[in-house]
Structures are given as structure tokens and as C-alpha cells.
Amino acid sequence: MIHVIQSMNHTFEAFEPSPENGGHTDMITIFNRKELAITYSTNEQARIRDILTAEGIDYIIDTKGTVMRNMGARGPAIQQFGENITASTEYRIYVLKKDYDKASHLIHT
């Protein structure tokens, strides 16, 4: 199950607890998390999510859309010259500080 929390400019996705913890997870907060990766690639964030899920590492993803924030008067269907529409969403992936070293090793090998 995916838990999604949305605010005006951000979407946070938190995924179900890992079975290794007996279905229990530490809540990931700004106090106990560490940023694992930042990407604009949906493929890269999916690759990282798959690795973390397979290893039972809890994570959250903070997504921030840049197109809507900078839309102004030009409207949603008009692309600004040079704007890369595929890079319109920033994905920040966080894990618990205690899981950071393992997670970092896994996504970089």
C-alpha cells in the first residue's frame, strides 16, 4: 500500500512497512532521515525505489513539480523554449539515517 501526503507544492510518498520489522517501521521524519538521492528521471527514481523495496528499506519520496510552479501566464500546454518537459518533476528520496549507508551502497553498485 502506498501512503501519499500532498501539500500545495509537494507530494510525499511513504511505502508500507517492511516485513523484516514484523510489519513495523520507524516513522521517517525530518529529524531521523537522510537524503539518499535527487533526480529528475522517473526511470532513476523507479530503479531506486525497486532496490529499496527489495531490500526492505523504508523510504519516502518528496516530489516537487517545477512546471506548475513556474507556469505564470503561459498556461499549462505551452512549453517554454529550451524547457525539458521530461525533467519537470524533482524527486528527493529519503531513508532513515540508520539505513543510509546500506541504501547508498545498494543504489551505487
GIJO-V65251 format. One record per residue. N is the residue number from 0. SS is DSSP state (2 for helix, 1 for strand, 0 for the rest). Layout:
# GIJO-V65251
{{N,SS} {N,SS}}
This chain:
# GIJO-V65251
{{0,0} {1,1} {2,1} {3,1} {4,1} {5,1} {6,0} {7,0} {8,0} {9,1} {10,1} {11,1} {12,1} {13,1} {14,1} {15,0} {16,0} {17,0} {18,2} {19,2} {20,2} {21,0} {22,0} {23,0} {24,0} {25,0} {26,0} {27,0} {28,0} {29,0} {30,0} {31,0} {32,1} {33,1} {34,1} {35,1} {36,1} {37,1} {38,1} {39,0} {40,0} {41,2} {42,2} {43,2} {44,2} {45,2} {46,2} {47,2} {48,2} {49,2} {50,2} {51,2} {52,2} {53,2} {54,0} {55,0} {56,0} {57,0} {58,1} {59,1} {60,1} {61,1} {62,1} {63,1} {64,1} {65,2} {66,2} {67,2} {68,2} {69,0} {70,0} {71,2} {72,2} {73,2} {74,0} {75,0} {76,0} {77,0} {78,0} {79,0} {80,0} {81,0} {82,0} {83,0} {84,2} {85,2} {86,2} {87,0} {88,1} {89,1} {90,1} {91,1} {92,1} {93,1} {94,1} {95,1} {96,2} {97,2} {98,2} {99,2} {100,2} {101,2} {102,2} {103,2} {104,2} {105,2} {106,2} {107,0} {108,0}}
